[in-house]
């Protein structure tokens, strides 16, 4: 009840702020301003944040084009520069991620995920040797919950194709995804600096526990089991009362074994493939400190068809452990790692139960068709490997 009350109060506050912004239409002009929406972006603001290291460069025009909406709204900016900006090769097309509405500000601002993603791109992304977008600027306002992130246009720079639940993930693609995850997890594996230098990266148990309370995750998961019953295997449906205890037990590995940087939301819709055939990872708002098995389990169960997952999962785990060992000097035990893989599946499932059924104050994060497809894949893996008893 306390969490529900806090959510309702936040919604009232945010609703009032968004109404004010739509009436007054404030504009961002200085570098320290946080645009409340893409319509608040001006050439002056873009000059301040994009041209500061290019003497004489000036943005002379910007056109805003809508792209997509979910937990954030995405817009494309077509930017024109003066001669100095053009000579410097400043980006003519970039993408924004912002929170212009009540529902997007509730999920990205109130929960803090937009602020974390911005910090990831500006502070941690430059230290990672993985395929992922770069960011040109990130800003957020903790009072209004507004946020603005300026990102590389991957289609323009790398001829990228973004994946979705209809994307068939081949063995080659799956192996490249595993390599990306191994490189991500190895960079800060067991390093104290991740917690001390970047304290805004929450431990996964803390991230999960706070988010679960804010979003009434246990309650909505029970509703989702009813709504998705037709795609959940009978053995998992029969153990529905074990889902929450299993999720609680699965948190222990994140506290008891060395932590690293984990993405936490590695479903197929957050991957892209470059024109050169490399798999890349985007949408970093669920970043946390945790055990690598969280990402590995989620990626394998959500990206692959059940048949391919059954055939490849052990090979992919061995590949992951080999790559991880090459980068860290330590190879985790296979049997223990396979156990962790089974245990973490329940947390992958919970990312989609809250997507299917959630508070009306939150946005529709994915289509029902996509959501059911993910629930079916993950719960099928749980049934195959008896994950709730692992």
Secondary structure, 3 states (H helix, E strand, C coil): CHHHHHHHHHHHHHHHHHHHHHHHCCCECCCCCCCCCHHHECHHHHHHHHCCCCCCCCEEEEEEEEEEECCCEEEEEEEEECHHHHHCCCCCEEEEEECCCHHHHHHHHHCCHHHHHHHHHHHHHHHCCCCCCCEEEEEECCCCCCEEEEEECHHHHHCCEECCCCCCCCHHHHHHHHHHHHHHHHHCCCCCHHHHCCCCCCEHHHHHHHHHHHCCHHHHHHHHHHHCHHHCCHHHHCCHHHHHHHHHHHCHHHHHCCCEEECCCCCHHHEEECCCCCEEECCCCCCEEECCHHHHHHHHHHHCCHHHHHHHHHHHHHHHHHHHHHHHCCCCCHHHHHHHHHHHHHHHHHHHHHHHCCCCCCCCCCCHHHHHHHHHHHHHHHHHCCHHHC
